[in-house]
Amino acid sequence: MKKKYQQIKTIIISLALSLVIILSLIPSAYADTDTSSLFIWDGTVSAKFDSGSGSAQTPYIIKTAEQLAYFAYLVNSGDDFRGKYVKLEADIKLNDTSNLQNWGDHPEISYTFLPKNTFLSIGSKQKPFGGSFDGNGHTIYGAFIYSNKDNVGLFGYTESSAAITNLNIRDSYIQSNDYVGSVKSHIQVHSTTQNIA
């Protein structure tokens, strides 16, 4: 009986240690991230990308919120970016997120709280995005997209040729009528991570 008890104890300890090792290898998806060093977008739009020509070898590079807003402006003005490549090279903070829990409509107390900056979806049904966007593992924080239209998300509407990859979105608020998504609200998202707090 003592030998059997010892075997069971050994098995339990081995399983517990294995579980601890496995859990330590899994990154915490909801770990607090210190974004205090990130510059908060001032609402302006850049006049160009950081660098690049839009080819697969030298994609357009986005490093700031102003450049992301420039990219959105181009797509929303009719450049579908079909056959072009865009790459994110830094984390971006579109708003101060310290008051995130109050963003949006609060009908129970009759008010709407809007943070400083509202971001327009990249692409619409009339002017969709058709290129390749590589988030490069970076995160966009504090996106506030507030619309009464359909097809709203960071990417609002894409063509079937579009690819959006390796992009994280955290601590953001997106509201509209129908077809709402954190990254996009239409077809063909590839390997995209979405984290909306």
C-alpha positions as CSV (number, residue, x, y, z in Angstrom):
1,M,0.0,0.0,0.0
2,K,2.8,2.4,0.9
3,K,4.6,1.6,-2.4
4,K,1.4,2.4,-4.4
5,Y,0.9,5.6,-2.5
6,Q,4.5,6.6,-3.3
7,Q,3.9,5.9,-7.0
8,I,0.7,8.0,-7.1
9,K,2.5,10.9,-5.2
10,T,5.4,10.7,-7.8
11,I,2.9,10.9,-10.7
12,I,1.0,13.8,-9.2
13,I,4.3,15.8,-8.6
14,S,5.5,15.0,-12.1
15,L,2.2,16.2,-13.6
16,A,2.2,19.4,-11.5
17,L,5.8,20.2,-12.5
18,S,5.0,19.6,-16.2
19,L,1.9,21.9,-15.9
20,V,4.0,24.6,-14.4
21,I,6.6,24.3,-17.1
22,I,4.0,24.4,-19.9
23,L,2.2,27.4,-18.4
24,S,5.5,29.3,-18.1
25,L,6.1,28.8,-21.8
26,I,2.7,30.3,-22.8
27,P,2.8,34.1,-23.2
28,S,0.1,35.9,-21.4
29,A,-2.3,37.4,-24.0
30,Y,-3.7,39.8,-21.4
31,A,-0.6,40.8,-19.6
32,D,-0.4,44.5,-18.8
33,T,1.6,46.2,-21.5
34,D,3.5,49.4,-20.6
35,T,2.6,51.8,-23.5
36,S,3.7,54.9,-21.6
37,S,6.7,55.3,-23.9
38,L,4.6,55.4,-27.0
39,F,3.7,58.8,-28.4
40,I,-0.1,59.4,-28.6
41,W,-1.3,60.5,-32.0
42,D,-2.0,64.2,-32.3
43,G,-4.6,63.7,-35.0
44,T,-2.5,64.9,-37.9
45,V,-1.8,63.1,-41.1
46,S,1.7,62.6,-42.6
47,A,2.4,63.6,-46.2
48,K,4.3,60.4,-46.9
49,F,5.3,56.9,-45.6
50,D,8.5,56.5,-43.6
51,S,10.2,54.8,-46.6
52,G,9.7,52.1,-49.2
53,S,8.4,51.8,-52.8
54,G,5.4,49.5,-52.2
55,S,7.1,46.4,-53.7
56,A,7.4,43.1,-51.9
57,Q,11.1,43.7,-51.4
58,T,10.8,47.3,-50.2
59,P,7.3,47.7,-48.8
60,Y,5.9,51.1,-47.7
61,I,7.0,51.4,-44.1
62,I,4.7,52.8,-41.4
63,K,6.3,53.8,-38.1
64,T,4.0,56.5,-36.7
65,A,0.3,57.1,-36.2
66,E,0.5,60.0,-38.7
67,Q,1.8,57.6,-41.3
68,L,-1.0,55.1,-40.5
69,A,-3.5,58.0,-41.0
70,Y,-1.8,58.8,-44.3
71,F,-2.2,55.2,-45.4
72,A,-5.9,55.3,-44.5
73,Y,-6.3,58.6,-46.3
74,L,-4.8,57.1,-49.5
75,V,-7.1,54.1,-49.4
76,N,-10.1,56.1,-48.6
77,S,-9.3,58.4,-51.5
78,G,-9.4,55.5,-54.0
79,D,-5.9,54.0,-54.0
80,D,-6.8,50.3,-53.6
81,F,-3.0,49.3,-53.1
82,R,-3.6,46.2,-55.3
83,G,-0.2,44.6,-55.9
84,K,1.4,46.8,-53.3
85,Y,2.9,46.0,-49.9
86,V,2.7,47.9,-46.6
87,K,4.6,47.0,-43.4
88,L,4.2,48.3,-39.9
89,E,7.6,48.8,-38.2
90,A,6.5,50.1,-34.7
91,D,3.7,49.9,-32.1
92,I,1.2,52.8,-32.5
93,K,-1.0,54.5,-29.9
94,L,-3.9,56.4,-31.4
95,N,-5.4,57.6,-28.1
96,D,-4.7,57.8,-24.4
97,T,-6.4,54.6,-23.1
98,S,-6.5,55.4,-19.4
99,N,-10.2,56.2,-19.7
100,L,-11.0,53.3,-22.1
101,Q,-13.8,51.9,-20.0
102,N,-15.8,55.0,-20.6
103,W,-15.5,55.2,-24.4
104,G,-18.7,55.0,-26.4
105,D,-22.4,55.3,-25.7
106,H,-23.8,55.0,-22.2
107,P,-27.5,55.1,-22.6
108,E,-28.2,54.2,-19.0
109,I,-26.8,57.6,-18.0
110,S,-27.4,59.4,-21.3
111,Y,-24.0,60.4,-22.5
112,T,-21.4,59.5,-25.1
113,F,-17.7,59.7,-24.3
114,L,-15.3,60.2,-27.2
115,P,-11.6,60.2,-26.8
116,K,-9.5,62.8,-28.5
117,N,-8.9,61.0,-31.8
118,T,-11.4,59.2,-34.0
119,F,-9.8,56.9,-36.6
120,L,-11.5,56.3,-40.0
121,S,-11.6,52.7,-41.2
122,I,-9.1,51.9,-43.9
123,G,-11.2,51.2,-46.9
124,S,-15.0,51.1,-47.6
125,K,-17.3,49.1,-49.9
126,Q,-16.9,51.8,-52.5
127,K,-13.1,52.1,-52.0
128,P,-11.8,48.8,-50.7
129,F,-8.2,47.9,-49.7
130,G,-6.7,45.3,-52.1
131,G,-3.0,45.1,-51.1
132,S,-0.9,43.3,-48.5
133,F,-0.5,44.7,-45.0
134,D,2.0,43.1,-42.7
135,G,1.6,44.2,-39.1
136,N,5.0,42.5,-38.4
137,G,3.9,41.5,-34.9
138,H,3.3,45.1,-33.8
139,T,0.2,46.4,-31.9
140,I,-2.1,49.3,-32.5
141,Y,-3.5,50.6,-29.2
142,G,-6.3,53.0,-28.6
143,A,-8.2,52.8,-31.9
144,F,-11.5,54.6,-31.6
145,I,-13.8,54.0,-34.6
146,Y,-17.3,55.3,-34.2
147,S,-19.6,55.2,-37.2
148,N,-23.3,54.7,-38.2
149,K,-22.2,53.0,-41.4
150,D,-21.7,49.3,-42.2
151,N,-18.3,47.5,-42.8
152,V,-16.3,49.1,-40.1
153,G,-13.1,47.9,-38.5
154,L,-9.4,49.1,-38.6
155,F,-9.7,47.8,-42.2
156,G,-13.3,48.4,-43.1
157,Y,-13.6,46.6,-46.4
158,T,-11.1,44.6,-48.5
159,E,-11.0,43.0,-51.9
160,S,-10.4,39.3,-52.2
161,S,-6.7,40.1,-53.2
162,A,-6.0,41.7,-49.8
163,A,-3.9,40.1,-47.1
164,I,-3.7,41.5,-43.5
165,T,-1.2,39.6,-41.4
166,N,0.6,39.6,-38.0
167,L,-1.3,42.6,-36.6
168,N,-2.5,43.1,-33.0
169,I,-5.1,45.5,-31.9
170,R,-5.5,46.2,-28.2
171,D,-7.4,48.6,-25.9
172,S,-9.7,49.8,-28.6
173,Y,-13.3,50.6,-29.2
174,I,-15.1,50.0,-32.5
175,Q,-18.8,50.7,-33.0
176,S,-21.1,50.8,-36.1
177,N,-24.3,49.3,-37.5
178,D,-23.6,45.9,-39.3
179,Y,-20.4,44.0,-40.2
180,V,-18.1,45.3,-37.5
181,G,-14.7,43.7,-36.9
182,S,-11.6,44.7,-35.0
183,V,-9.3,44.2,-38.0
184,K,-11.8,44.2,-40.8
185,S,-15.3,43.3,-41.4
186,H,-15.2,41.6,-44.8
187,I,-13.4,38.5,-46.2
188,Q,-9.9,37.3,-46.5
189,V,-8.0,38.0,-43.2
190,H,-4.9,35.8,-43.0
191,S,-3.0,35.0,-39.8
192,T,-4.2,38.0,-37.9
193,T,-4.3,38.4,-34.1
194,Q,-7.0,40.5,-32.7
195,N,-7.0,41.7,-29.1
196,I,-9.7,44.2,-28.2
197,A,-9.9,45.0,-24.6
